[in-house]
């Protein structure tokens, strides 16, 4: 995982409370070959930089600012390095299967090492509480700060509800590969955004693999 103290500080000053997980090979990205097989980028043959965007973290207790800042990274670390069985881990597993089209977690670390993960809402939710509209509004500037610092080529959004609440400034709809997509223009860079069903429930990873291949090709 990439941890840049200077960037982390700048993001926190911009309002980011949950710092993103950034894989060591994020800048080398991913791509797909002509048969739709996932290709992990290298320095010699880089792919596209992908931000995986979740919606929120649920916490049962109040956390300090320091604990909040590392929470997303701790979640990914637990998923990738702990053998403890937890139901929430299937969300990450099903999504990575949508990328690899393989019914196994043997390459989990390699795949996530080439991705960035960030949760849009910057407030910790408790129990089944839903976030109010003001929290989505407050998350705009931190979100744009993430885009400016890490310059992803593509964003894959977990859930259509979140997609509908993303900022509609600095962007527009466009047609790409027969798909009607939202695109952000951040400092002259076009970033394409794809909403998918949330991987937690009712998620057909083989179907979404085909969609993602078309999106990123």
Secondary structure, 3 states (H helix, E strand, C coil): CCCCHHHHHHHHHCCCCCCCEECCCHHHCEEECCCCCEEECCCCCCCECEEEEECCEECCCCCCHHHHHHHHHHHHHHHHHCCCCCCCHHHHHHHHHHHHCCCCCCCHHHHHCCCEEEECCCCEECCCCCCCHHHHHHHHHHHHHHHHHHCCCEEEEECHHHHHHCCCCCEEEEEECCEEEEEEEECCEEEEEEEECCCCCCCCHHHHHHHHHHHHC
